[in-house]
Amino acid sequence: MIAKKNLPACPVATTVGIIGSKWKLLIIRDILTDPKRFGELRKSLAGISQKVLTDSLRAMERDGILTRTVYPEVPPRVEYALSELGETMRPIIIAMEDWGREYNAAMAKE
């Protein structure tokens, strides 16, 4: 998590700092429906590199947005899911989806 002394004074800046990248938002979008494995996320996020996906997942886990569950199987299975804190972002992502849908519809009319 971001140290309290490093949090921006502006709450919007805090939110953008935690989920402001294109990839983080799309990862959250994909995990909204159900937990996902690394490979599932990589396939659904066309253009993301393995390093960027790994770094983004680690950062969101560190920030308390995602949980990482390792299952004791051979080969090991790892799933990523929204944490309790991450679930509080659901209305934000849904509002962004609704706005994007309305914007696309308005642009299609022009």
Biopython code that builds the backbone (N, CA, C, O; Angstrom):
import numpy as np
from Bio.PDB.StructureBuilder import StructureBuilder

atoms = [
    (1, "MET", "N", (0.830, -1.184, 0.000)),
    (1, "MET", "CA", (0.000, 0.000, 0.000)),
    (1, "MET", "C", (0.872, 1.244, 0.000)),
    (1, "MET", "O", (2.026, 1.215, 0.428)),
    (2, "ILE", "N", (0.305, 2.322, -0.483)),
    (2, "ILE", "CA", (1.019, 3.587, -0.496)),
    (2, "ILE", "C", (1.145, 4.071, 0.939)),
    (2, "ILE", "O", (0.165, 4.098, 1.684)),
    (3, "ALA", "N", (2.353, 4.452, 1.320)),
    (3, "ALA", "CA", (2.581, 4.957, 2.669)),
    (3, "ALA", "C", (1.771, 6.230, 2.864)),
    (3, "ALA", "O", (1.641, 7.046, 1.951)),
    (4, "LYS", "N", (1.228, 6.387, 4.069)),
    (4, "LYS", "CA", (0.372, 7.537, 4.354)),
    (4, "LYS", "C", (1.064, 8.852, 4.024)),
    (4, "LYS", "O", (0.431, 9.781, 3.521)),
    (5, "LYS", "N", (2.349, 8.934, 4.302)),
    (5, "LYS", "CA", (3.079, 10.179, 4.042)),
    (5, "LYS", "C", (3.216, 10.460, 2.543)),
    (5, "LYS", "O", (3.472, 11.599, 2.151)),
    (6, "ASN", "N", (3.047, 9.424, 1.695)),
    (6, "ASN", "CA", (3.186, 9.598, 0.248)),
    (6, "ASN", "C", (1.857, 9.761, -0.477)),
    (6, "ASN", "O", (1.834, 9.910, -1.699)),
    (7, "LEU", "N", (0.759, 9.734, 0.257)),
    (7, "LEU", "CA", (-0.552, 9.898, -0.382)),
    (7, "LEU", "C", (-0.735, 11.339, -0.843)),
    (7, "LEU", "O", (-0.427, 12.275, -0.105)),
    (8, "PRO", "N", (-1.237, 11.517, -2.061)),
    (8, "PRO", "CA", (-1.510, 12.886, -2.529)),
    (8, "PRO", "C", (-2.615, 13.528, -1.689)),
    (8, "PRO", "O", (-3.445, 12.828, -1.109)),
    (9, "ALA", "N", (-2.621, 14.823, -1.630)),
    (9, "ALA", "CA", (-3.666, 15.540, -0.890)),
    (9, "ALA", "C", (-5.015, 15.403, -1.597)),
    (9, "ALA", "O", (-6.063, 15.426, -0.952)),
    (10, "CYS", "N", (-4.985, 15.264, -2.905)),
    (10, "CYS", "CA", (-6.206, 15.171, -3.696)),
    (10, "CYS", "C", (-6.665, 13.716, -3.799)),
    (10, "CYS", "O", (-5.891, 12.861, -4.228)),
    (11, "PRO", "N", (-7.917, 13.418, -3.411)),
    (11, "PRO", "CA", (-8.396, 12.036, -3.475)),
    (11, "PRO", "C", (-8.488, 11.493, -4.896)),
    (11, "PRO", "O", (-8.338, 10.289, -5.103)),
    (12, "VAL", "N", (-8.729, 12.354, -5.876)),
    (12, "VAL", "CA", (-8.754, 11.893, -7.270)),
    (12, "VAL", "C", (-7.346, 11.452, -7.674)),
    (12, "VAL", "O", (-7.185, 10.440, -8.356)),
    (13, "ALA", "N", (-6.346, 12.195, -7.264)),
    (13, "ALA", "CA", (-4.957, 11.834, -7.558)),
    (13, "ALA", "C", (-4.594, 10.504, -6.900)),
    (13, "ALA", "O", (-3.838, 9.719, -7.473)),
    (14, "THR", "N", (-5.115, 10.246, -5.724)),
    (14, "THR", "CA", (-4.882, 8.964, -5.059)),
    (14, "THR", "C", (-5.450, 7.827, -5.895)),
    (14, "THR", "O", (-4.778, 6.822, -6.128)),
    (15, "THR", "N", (-6.691, 7.989, -6.346)),
    (15, "THR", "CA", (-7.345, 6.959, -7.158)),
    (15, "THR", "C", (-6.589, 6.733, -8.455)),
    (15, "THR", "O", (-6.337, 5.591, -8.840)),
    (16, "VAL", "N", (-6.227, 7.809, -9.128)),
    (16, "VAL", "CA", (-5.493, 7.698, -10.386)),
    (16, "VAL", "C", (-4.139, 7.031, -10.151)),
    (16, "VAL", "O", (-3.687, 6.246, -10.985)),
    (17, "GLY", "N", (-3.504, 7.324, -9.054)),
    (17, "GLY", "CA", (-2.217, 6.711, -8.745)),
    (17, "GLY", "C", (-2.309, 5.210, -8.546)),
    (17, "GLY", "O", (-1.359, 4.482, -8.835)),
    (18, "ILE", "N", (-3.443, 4.745, -8.056)),
    (18, "ILE", "CA", (-3.609, 3.320, -7.777)),
    (18, "ILE", "C", (-4.117, 2.563, -8.997)),
    (18, "ILE", "O", (-3.635, 1.466, -9.278)),
    (19, "ILE", "N", (-5.076, 3.122, -9.729)),
    (19, "ILE", "CA", (-5.669, 2.381, -10.852)),
    (19, "ILE", "C", (-5.605, 3.151, -12.163)),
    (19, "ILE", "O", (-6.309, 2.806, -13.113)),
    (20, "GLY", "N", (-4.787, 4.176, -12.234)),
    (20, "GLY", "CA", (-4.817, 5.082, -13.373)),
    (20, "GLY", "C", (-4.237, 4.587, -14.675)),
    (20, "GLY", "O", (-4.410, 5.245, -15.701)),
    (21, "SER", "N", (-3.558, 3.461, -14.681)),
    (21, "SER", "CA", (-3.013, 3.007, -15.957)),
    (21, "SER", "C", (-4.066, 2.244, -16.750)),
    (21, "SER", "O", (-4.982, 1.649, -16.182)),
    (22, "LYS", "N", (-3.922, 2.270, -18.053)),
    (22, "LYS", "CA", (-4.838, 1.548, -18.943)),
    (22, "LYS", "C", (-4.917, 0.082, -18.536)),
    (22, "LYS", "O", (-6.008, -0.482, -18.456)),
    (23, "TRP", "N", (-3.780, -0.532, -18.282)),
    (23, "TRP", "CA", (-3.758, -1.967, -18.009)),
    (23, "TRP", "C", (-4.407, -2.298, -16.682)),
    (23, "TRP", "O", (-5.133, -3.287, -16.587)),
    (24, "LYS", "N", (-4.169, -1.508, -15.664)),
    (24, "LYS", "CA", (-4.777, -1.796, -14.358)),
    (24, "LYS", "C", (-6.297, -1.738, -14.439)),
    (24, "LYS", "O", (-6.986, -2.588, -13.874)),
    (25, "LEU", "N", (-6.812, -0.751, -15.131)),
    (25, "LEU", "CA", (-8.269, -0.653, -15.289)),
    (25, "LEU", "C", (-8.831, -1.864, -16.024)),
    (25, "LEU", "O", (-9.880, -2.389, -15.651)),
    (26, "LEU", "N", (-8.136, -2.307, -17.064)),
    (26, "LEU", "CA", (-8.619, -3.460, -17.819)),
    (26, "LEU", "C", (-8.476, -4.765, -17.039)),
    (26, "LEU", "O", (-9.293, -5.672, -17.194)),
    (27, "ILE", "N", (-7.455, -4.862, -16.215)),
    (27, "ILE", "CA", (-7.313, -6.040, -15.338)),
    (27, "ILE", "C", (-8.490, -6.085, -14.373)),
    (27, "ILE", "O", (-9.109, -7.134, -14.193)),
    (28, "ILE", "N", (-8.797, -4.961, -13.757)),
    (28, "ILE", "CA", (-9.929, -4.912, -12.820)),
    (28, "ILE", "C", (-11.216, -5.259, -13.550)),
    (28, "ILE", "O", (-12.034, -6.021, -13.035)),
    (29, "ARG", "N", (-11.406, -4.705, -14.750)),
    (29, "ARG", "CA", (-12.596, -5.019, -15.542)),
    (29, "ARG", "C", (-12.737, -6.531, -15.726)),
    (29, "ARG", "O", (-13.826, -7.082, -15.564)),
    (30, "ASP", "N", (-11.639, -7.193, -16.060)),
    (30, "ASP", "CA", (-11.692, -8.637, -16.299)),
    (30, "ASP", "C", (-11.952, -9.434, -15.028)),
    (30, "ASP", "O", (-12.605, -10.477, -15.072)),
    (31, "ILE", "N", (-11.454, -8.959, -13.914)),
    (31, "ILE", "CA", (-11.602, -9.688, -12.657)),
    (31, "ILE", "C", (-12.945, -9.400, -11.986)),
    (31, "ILE", "O", (-13.317, -10.090, -11.037)),
    (32, "LEU", "N", (-13.676, -8.395, -12.465)),
    (32, "LEU", "CA", (-14.993, -8.085, -11.887)),
    (32, "LEU", "C", (-15.936, -9.280, -11.949)),
    (32, "LEU", "O", (-16.721, -9.496, -11.026)),
    (33, "THR", "N", (-15.866, -10.051, -13.018)),
    (33, "THR", "CA", (-16.806, -11.158, -13.194)),
    (33, "THR", "C", (-16.465, -12.352, -12.325)),
    (33, "THR", "O", (-17.347, -12.951, -11.709)),
    (34, "ASP", "N", (-15.184, -12.701, -12.272)),
    (34, "ASP", "CA", (-14.734, -13.817, -11.434)),
    (34, "ASP", "C", (-13.212, -13.844, -11.402)),
    (34, "ASP", "O", (-12.566, -13.198, -12.227)),
    (35, "PRO", "N", (-12.626, -14.590, -10.452)),
    (35, "PRO", "CA", (-11.160, -14.663, -10.382)),
    (35, "PRO", "C", (-10.574, -15.171, -11.697)),
    (35, "PRO", "O", (-11.195, -15.960, -12.409)),
    (36, "LYS", "N", (-9.378, -14.706, -11.999)),
    (36, "LYS", "CA", (-8.714, -15.083, -13.242)),
    (36, "LYS", "C", (-7.295, -15.560, -12.957)),
    (36, "LYS", "O", (-6.646, -15.128, -12.004)),
    (37, "ARG", "N", (-6.840, -16.463, -13.815)),
    (37, "ARG", "CA", (-5.457, -16.911, -13.772)),
    (37, "ARG", "C", (-4.629, -15.981, -14.657)),
    (37, "ARG", "O", (-5.163, -15.262, -15.501)),
    (38, "PHE", "N", (-3.320, -16.012, -14.444)),
    (38, "PHE", "CA", (-2.407, -15.145, -15.188)),
    (38, "PHE", "C", (-2.602, -15.321, -16.687)),
    (38, "PHE", "O", (-2.721, -14.334, -17.413)),
    (39, "GLY", "N", (-2.637, -16.556, -17.156)),
    (39, "GLY", "CA", (-2.787, -16.827, -18.581)),
    (39, "GLY", "C", (-4.092, -16.313, -19.152)),
    (39, "GLY", "O", (-4.134, -15.840, -20.288)),
    (40, "GLU", "N", (-5.165, -16.403, -18.368)),
    (40, "GLU", "CA", (-6.463, -15.888, -18.823)),
    (40, "GLU", "C", (-6.396, -14.373, -19.007)),
    (40, "GLU", "O", (-6.916, -13.829, -19.981)),
    (41, "LEU", "N", (-5.749, -13.706, -18.056)),
    (41, "LEU", "CA", (-5.613, -12.256, -18.158)),
    (41, "LEU", "C", (-4.756, -11.883, -19.364)),
    (41, "LEU", "O", (-5.090, -10.961, -20.108)),
    (42, "ARG", "N", (-3.679, -12.583, -19.549)),
    (42, "ARG", "CA", (-2.775, -12.287, -20.670)),
    (42, "ARG", "C", (-3.501, -12.429, -22.004)),
    (42, "ARG", "O", (-3.312, -11.607, -22.902)),
    (43, "LYS", "N", (-4.331, -13.465, -22.143)),
    (43, "LYS", "CA", (-5.076, -13.669, -23.389)),
    (43, "LYS", "C", (-6.126, -12.583, -23.603)),
    (43, "LYS", "O", (-6.343, -12.145, -24.733)),
    (44, "SER", "N", (-6.773, -12.148, -22.535)),
    (44, "SER", "CA", (-7.863, -11.175, -22.689)),
    (44, "SER", "C", (-7.358, -9.750, -22.875)),
    (44, "SER", "O", (-8.111, -8.876, -23.304)),
    (45, "LEU", "N", (-6.096, -9.511, -22.559)),
    (45, "LEU", "CA", (-5.529, -8.160, -22.654)),
    (45, "LEU", "C", (-4.544, -8.097, -23.821)),
    (45, "LEU", "O", (-3.329, -8.093, -23.625)),
    (46, "ALA", "N", (-5.079, -8.047, -25.015)),
    (46, "ALA", "CA", (-4.248, -8.032, -26.222)),
    (46, "ALA", "C", (-3.251, -6.878, -26.170)),
    (46, "ALA", "O", (-3.624, -5.725, -25.959)),
    (47, "GLY", "N", (-1.986, -7.209, -26.365)),
    (47, "GLY", "CA", (-0.951, -6.183, -26.410)),
    (47, "GLY", "C", (-0.176, -6.000, -25.116)),
    (47, "GLY", "O", (0.844, -5.311, -25.112)),
    (48, "ILE", "N", (-0.623, -6.592, -24.025)),
    (48, "ILE", "CA", (0.095, -6.432, -22.762)),
    (48, "ILE", "C", (1.275, -7.406, -22.734)),
    (48, "ILE", "O", (1.152, -8.560, -23.144)),
    (49, "SER", "N", (2.393, -6.931, -22.255)),
    (49, "SER", "CA", (3.555, -7.815, -22.133)),
    (49, "SER", "C", (3.473, -8.566, -20.803)),
    (49, "SER", "O", (2.770, -8.150, -19.882)),
    (50, "GLN", "N", (4.190, -9.657, -20.724)),
    (50, "GLN", "CA", (4.204, -10.442, -19.487)),
    (50, "GLN", "C", (4.731, -9.595, -18.332)),
    (50, "GLN", "O", (4.210, -9.669, -17.219)),
    (51, "LYS", "N", (5.762, -8.790, -18.593)),
    (51, "LYS", "CA", (6.353, -7.956, -17.546)),
    (51, "LYS", "C", (5.360, -6.918, -17.029)),
    (51, "LYS", "O", (5.230, -6.727, -15.819)),
    (52, "VAL", "N", (4.666, -6.254, -17.939)),
    (52, "VAL", "CA", (3.704, -5.225, -17.523)),
    (52, "VAL", "C", (2.558, -5.864, -16.742)),
    (52, "VAL", "O", (2.109, -5.311, -15.738)),
    (53, "LEU", "N", (2.084, -7.023, -17.194)),
    (53, "LEU", "CA", (1.015, -7.709, -16.462)),
    (53, "LEU", "C", (1.494, -8.108, -15.076)),
    (53, "LEU", "O", (0.794, -7.885, -14.089)),
    (54, "THR", "N", (2.673, -8.691, -14.995)),
    (54, "THR", "CA", (3.234, -9.098, -13.697)),
    (54, "THR", "C", (3.388, -7.892, -12.780)),
    (54, "THR", "O", (2.974, -7.932, -11.621)),
    (55, "ASP", "N", (3.984, -6.820, -13.297)),
    (55, "ASP", "CA", (4.200, -5.614, -12.487)),
    (55, "ASP", "C", (2.870, -5.006, -12.026)),
    (55, "ASP", "O", (2.748, -4.567, -10.883)),
    (56, "SER", "N", (1.885, -4.984, -12.914)),
    (56, "SER", "CA", (0.577, -4.409, -12.565)),
    (56, "SER", "C", (-0.115, -5.244, -11.491)),
    (56, "SER", "O", (-0.666, -4.695, -10.537)),
    (57, "LEU", "N", (-0.088, -6.563, -11.643)),
    (57, "LEU", "CA", (-0.709, -7.440, -10.643)),
    (57, "LEU", "C", (-0.025, -7.283, -9.289)),
    (57, "LEU", "O", (-0.695, -7.201, -8.260)),
    (58, "ARG", "N", (1.291, -7.240, -9.285)),
    (58, "ARG", "CA", (2.035, -7.075, -8.023)),
    (58, "ARG", "C", (1.706, -5.743, -7.357)),
    (58, "ARG", "O", (1.517, -5.678, -6.143)),
    (59, "ALA", "N", (1.639, -4.678, -8.163)),
    (59, "ALA", "CA", (1.337, -3.355, -7.609)),
    (59, "ALA", "C", (-0.066, -3.321, -7.014)),
    (59, "ALA", "O", (-0.269, -2.771, -5.932)),
    (60, "MET", "N", (-1.041, -3.910, -7.720)),
    (60, "MET", "CA", (-2.407, -3.890, -7.205)),
    (60, "MET", "C", (-2.564, -4.791, -5.989)),
    (60, "MET", "O", (-3.380, -4.514, -5.111)),
    (61, "GLU", "N", (-1.792, -5.859, -5.934)),
    (61, "GLU", "CA", (-1.802, -6.698, -4.736)),
    (61, "GLU", "C", (-1.191, -5.929, -3.564)),
    (61, "GLU", "O", (-1.716, -5.957, -2.451)),
    (62, "ARG", "N", (-0.086, -5.250, -3.824)),
    (62, "ARG", "CA", (0.581, -4.447, -2.790)),
    (62, "ARG", "C", (-0.321, -3.319, -2.295)),
    (62, "ARG", "O", (-0.291, -2.974, -1.114)),
    (63, "ASP", "N", (-1.128, -2.737, -3.200)),
    (63, "ASP", "CA", (-2.035, -1.647, -2.833)),
    (63, "ASP", "C", (-3.327, -2.144, -2.195)),
    (63, "ASP", "O", (-4.167, -1.342, -1.787)),
    (64, "GLY", "N", (-3.490, -3.469, -2.107)),
    (64, "GLY", "CA", (-4.663, -4.031, -1.441)),
    (64, "GLY", "C", (-5.884, -4.165, -2.332)),
    (64, "GLY", "O", (-6.982, -4.410, -1.832)),
    (65, "ILE", "N", (-5.719, -4.009, -3.651)),
    (65, "ILE", "CA", (-6.846, -4.063, -4.583)),
    (65, "ILE", "C", (-7.155, -5.506, -4.993)),
    (65, "ILE", "O", (-8.316, -5.874, -5.170)),
    (66, "LEU", "N", (-6.116, -6.306, -5.140)),
    (66, "LEU", "CA", (-6.261, -7.702, -5.551)),
    (66, "LEU", "C", (-5.743, -8.652, -4.478)),
    (66, "LEU", "O", (-4.910, -8.296, -3.645)),
    (67, "THR", "N", (-6.268, -9.871, -4.531)),
    (67, "THR", "CA", (-5.689, -10.952, -3.727)),
    (67, "THR", "C", (-5.111, -11.971, -4.693)),
    (67, "THR", "O", (-5.607, -12.138, -5.807)),
    (68, "ARG", "N", (-4.083, -12.635, -4.266)),
    (68, "ARG", "CA", (-3.420, -13.672, -5.063)),
    (68, "ARG", "C", (-3.509, -14.964, -4.257)),
    (68, "ARG", "O", (-3.006, -15.041, -3.137)),
    (69, "THR", "N", (-4.153, -15.974, -4.835)),
    (69, "THR", "CA", (-4.312, -17.251, -4.154)),
    (69, "THR", "C", (-3.531, -18.309, -4.920)),
    (69, "THR", "O", (-3.738, -18.510, -6.116)),
    (70, "VAL", "N", (-2.619, -18.990, -4.202)),
    (70, "VAL", "CA", (-1.837, -20.069, -4.789)),
    (70, "VAL", "C", (-2.413, -21.379, -4.289)),
    (70, "VAL", "O", (-2.507, -21.605, -3.083)),
    (71, "TYR", "N", (-2.801, -22.244, -5.218)),
    (71, "TYR", "CA", (-3.372, -23.540, -4.865)),
    (71, "TYR", "C", (-2.262, -24.596, -4.900)),
    (71, "TYR", "O", (-1.479, -24.647, -5.849)),
    (72, "PRO", "N", (-2.200, -25.433, -3.868)),
    (72, "PRO", "CA", (-1.127, -26.440, -3.789)),
    (72, "PRO", "C", (-1.390, -27.618, -4.733)),
    (72, "PRO", "O", (-1.764, -28.707, -4.297)),
    (73, "GLU", "N", (-1.191, -27.387, -5.995)),
    (73, "GLU", "CA", (-1.393, -28.406, -7.016)),
    (73, "GLU", "C", (-0.126, -28.518, -7.845)),
    (73, "GLU", "O", (0.771, -27.681, -7.744)),
    (74, "VAL", "N", (-0.062, -29.549, -8.656)),
    (74, "VAL", "CA", (1.045, -29.689, -9.582)),
    (74, "VAL", "C", (0.460, -29.732, -10.982)),
    (74, "VAL", "O", (-0.288, -30.659, -11.292)),
    (75, "PRO", "N", (0.770, -28.766, -11.844)),
    (75, "PRO", "CA", (1.541, -27.554, -11.560)),
    (75, "PRO", "C", (0.733, -26.584, -10.706)),
    (75, "PRO", "O", (-0.496, -26.645, -10.681)),
    (76, "PRO", "N", (1.426, -25.691, -10.006)),
    (76, "PRO", "CA", (0.716, -24.731, -9.140)),
    (76, "PRO", "C", (-0.280, -23.888, -9.931)),
    (76, "PRO", "O", (-0.023, -23.508, -11.073)),
    (77, "ARG", "N", (-1.402, -23.607, -9.314)),
    (77, "ARG", "CA", (-2.428, -22.753, -9.916)),
    (77, "ARG", "C", (-2.526, -21.494, -9.072)),
    (77, "ARG", "O", (-2.626, -21.559, -7.847)),
    (78, "VAL", "N", (-2.495, -20.349, -9.740)),
    (78, "VAL", "CA", (-2.575, -19.059, -9.058)),
    (78, "VAL", "C", (-3.757, -18.304, -9.644)),
    (78, "VAL", "O", (-3.903, -18.219, -10.863)),
    (79, "GLU", "N", (-4.600, -17.756, -8.775)),
    (79, "GLU", "CA", (-5.739, -16.956, -9.215)),
    (79, "GLU", "C", (-5.687, -15.581, -8.579)),
    (79, "GLU", "O", (-5.263, -15.412, -7.436)),
    (80, "TYR", "N", (-6.129, -14.615, -9.347)),
    (80, "TYR", "CA", (-6.213, -13.233, -8.871)),
    (80, "TYR", "C", (-7.683, -12.855, -8.774)),
    (80, "TYR", "O", (-8.471, -13.147, -9.674)),
    (81, "ALA", "N", (-8.042, -12.204, -7.677)),
    (81, "ALA", "CA", (-9.423, -11.783, -7.455)),
    (81, "ALA", "C", (-9.401, -10.404, -6.806)),
    (81, "ALA", "O", (-8.389, -9.976, -6.250)),
    (82, "LEU", "N", (-10.530, -9.723, -6.889)),
    (82, "LEU", "CA", (-10.638, -8.444, -6.189)),
    (82, "LEU", "C", (-10.682, -8.700, -4.694)),
    (82, "LEU", "O", (-11.361, -9.617, -4.232)),
    (83, "SER", "N", (-9.969, -7.899, -3.954)),
    (83, "SER", "CA", (-10.029, -7.961, -2.492)),
    (83, "SER", "C", (-11.305, -7.251, -2.034)),
    (83, "SER", "O", (-12.062, -6.726, -2.851)),
    (84, "GLU", "N", (-11.526, -7.244, -0.753)),
    (84, "GLU", "CA", (-12.679, -6.513, -0.216)),
    (84, "GLU", "C", (-12.571, -5.031, -0.596)),
    (84, "GLU", "O", (-13.559, -4.407, -0.982)),
    (85, "LEU", "N", (-11.378, -4.488, -0.482)),
    (85, "LEU", "CA", (-11.153, -3.096, -0.874)),
    (85, "LEU", "C", (-11.349, -2.922, -2.382)),
    (85, "LEU", "O", (-11.946, -1.940, -2.822)),
    (86, "GLY", "N", (-10.851, -3.866, -3.163)),
    (86, "GLY", "CA", (-11.017, -3.814, -4.611)),
    (86, "GLY", "C", (-12.476, -3.840, -5.026)),
    (86, "GLY", "O", (-12.864, -3.183, -5.992)),
    (87, "GLU", "N", (-13.290, -4.601, -4.294)),
    (87, "GLU", "CA", (-14.730, -4.665, -4.598)),
    (87, "GLU", "C", (-15.394, -3.298, -4.487)),
    (87, "GLU", "O", (-16.398, -3.043, -5.152)),
    (88, "THR", "N", (-14.846, -2.421, -3.656)),
    (88, "THR", "CA", (-15.439, -1.087, -3.520)),
    (88, "THR", "C", (-15.246, -0.256, -4.790)),
    (88, "THR", "O", (-15.863, 0.799, -4.942)),
    (89, "MET", "N", (-14.391, -0.729, -5.704)),
    (89, "MET", "CA", (-14.168, -0.028, -6.971)),
    (89, "MET", "C", (-15.187, -0.445, -8.030)),
    (89, "MET", "O", (-15.258, 0.172, -9.093)),
    (90, "ARG", "N", (-15.967, -1.474, -7.756)),
    (90, "ARG", "CA", (-16.940, -1.979, -8.731)),
    (90, "ARG", "C", (-17.838, -0.853, -9.286)),
    (90, "ARG", "O", (-17.993, -0.757, -10.504)),
    (91, "PRO", "N", (-18.433, 0.000, -8.431)),
    (91, "PRO", "CA", (-19.301, 1.062, -8.977)),
    (91, "PRO", "C", (-18.547, 2.037, -9.879)),
    (91, "PRO", "O", (-19.127, 2.577, -10.821)),
    (92, "ILE", "N", (-17.275, 2.265, -9.606)),
    (92, "ILE", "CA", (-16.472, 3.172, -10.435)),
    (92, "ILE", "C", (-16.304, 2.576, -11.831)),
    (92, "ILE", "O", (-16.493, 3.264, -12.835)),
    (93, "ILE", "N", (-15.951, 1.299, -11.884)),
    (93, "ILE", "CA", (-15.720, 0.641, -13.170)),
    (93, "ILE", "C", (-17.035, 0.533, -13.949)),
    (93, "ILE", "O", (-17.058, 0.742, -15.162)),
    (94, "ILE", "N", (-18.116, 0.210, -13.259)),
    (94, "ILE", "CA", (-19.422, 0.128, -13.928)),
    (94, "ILE", "C", (-19.837, 1.493, -14.466)),
    (94, "ILE", "O", (-20.375, 1.583, -15.570)),
    (95, "ALA", "N", (-19.593, 2.567, -13.692)),
    (95, "ALA", "CA", (-19.910, 3.915, -14.163)),
    (95, "ALA", "C", (-19.072, 4.263, -15.394)),
    (95, "ALA", "O", (-19.574, 4.904, -16.317)),
    (96, "MET", "N", (-17.812, 3.854, -15.419)),
    (96, "MET", "CA", (-16.963, 4.100, -16.586)),
    (96, "MET", "C", (-17.489, 3.326, -17.798)),
    (96, "MET", "O", (-17.488, 3.842, -18.916)),
    (97, "GLU", "N", (-17.933, 2.097, -17.575)),
    (97, "GLU", "CA", (-18.496, 1.291, -18.658)),
    (97, "GLU", "C", (-19.762, 1.945, -19.220)),
    (97, "GLU", "O", (-19.931, 2.043, -20.435)),
    (98, "ASP", "N", (-20.642, 2.389, -18.329)),
    (98, "ASP", "CA", (-21.884, 3.045, -18.751)),
    (98, "ASP", "C", (-21.584, 4.314, -19.545)),
    (98, "ASP", "O", (-22.183, 4.555, -20.594)),
    (99, "TRP", "N", (-20.661, 5.118, -19.043)),
    (99, "TRP", "CA", (-20.305, 6.351, -19.734)),
    (99, "TRP", "C", (-19.727, 6.053, -21.111)),
    (99, "TRP", "O", (-20.073, 6.721, -22.085)),
    (100, "GLY", "N", (-18.848, 5.054, -21.201)),
    (100, "GLY", "CA", (-18.252, 4.678, -22.475)),
    (100, "GLY", "C", (-19.288, 4.192, -23.472)),
    (100, "GLY", "O", (-19.208, 4.502, -24.661)),
    (101, "ARG", "N", (-20.256, 3.435, -22.992)),
    (101, "ARG", "CA", (-21.332, 2.944, -23.858)),
    (101, "ARG", "C", (-22.153, 4.123, -24.398)),
    (101, "ARG", "O", (-22.468, 4.172, -25.587)),
    (102, "GLU", "N", (-22.498, 5.073, -23.514)),
    (102, "GLU", "CA", (-23.267, 6.243, -23.931)),
    (102, "GLU", "C", (-22.471, 7.115, -24.904)),
    (102, "GLU", "O", (-23.024, 7.644, -25.869)),
    (103, "TYR", "N", (-21.194, 7.256, -24.648)),
    (103, "TYR", "CA", (-20.336, 8.050, -25.529)),
    (103, "TYR", "C", (-20.272, 7.398, -26.907)),
    (103, "TYR", "O", (-20.422, 8.076, -27.923)),
    (104, "ASN", "N", (-20.051, 6.099, -26.945)),
    (104, "ASN", "CA", (-19.985, 5.390, -28.225)),
    (104, "ASN", "C", (-21.298, 5.527, -29.010)),
    (104, "ASN", "O", (-21.288, 5.718, -30.226)),
    (105, "ALA", "N", (-22.415, 5.428, -28.304)),
    (105, "ALA", "CA", (-23.716, 5.570, -28.962)),
    (105, "ALA", "C", (-23.891, 6.977, -29.518)),
    (105, "ALA", "O", (-24.390, 7.144, -30.630)),
    (106, "ALA", "N", (-23.485, 7.987, -28.759)),
    (106, "ALA", "CA", (-23.608, 9.378, -29.211)),
    (106, "ALA", "C", (-22.709, 9.621, -30.416)),
    (106, "ALA", "O", (-23.114, 10.316, -31.348)),
    (107, "MET", "N", (-21.513, 9.071, -30.422)),
    (107, "MET", "CA", (-20.592, 9.262, -31.543)),
    (107, "MET", "C", (-21.071, 8.519, -32.780)),
    (107, "MET", "O", (-20.811, 8.955, -33.901)),
    (108, "ALA", "N", (-21.760, 7.416, -32.594)),
    (108, "ALA", "CA", (-22.276, 6.648, -33.729)),
    (108, "ALA", "C", (-23.389, 7.410, -34.450)),
    (108, "ALA", "O", (-23.624, 7.189, -35.638)),
    (109, "LYS", "N", (-24.073, 8.306, -33.734)),
    (109, "LYS", "CA", (-25.155, 9.088, -34.319)),
    (109, "LYS", "C", (-24.649, 10.235, -35.184)),
    (109, "LYS", "O", (-25.378, 10.737, -36.040)),
    (110, "GLU", "N", (-23.418, 10.647, -34.969)),
    (110, "GLU", "CA", (-22.880, 11.802, -35.720)),
    (110, "GLU", "C", (-22.488, 11.414, -37.116)),
    (110, "GLU", "O", (-22.020, 12.256, -37.883)),
]
sb = StructureBuilder()
sb.init_structure("model")
sb.init_model(0)
sb.init_chain("A")
sb.init_seg("    ")
for serial, (resi, resn, name, xyz) in enumerate(atoms, 1):
    if name == "N":
        sb.init_residue(resn, " ", resi, " ")
    sb.init_atom(name, np.array(xyz, "f"), 0.0, 1.0, " ", f" {name:<3s}", serial, name[0])
structure = sb.get_structure()
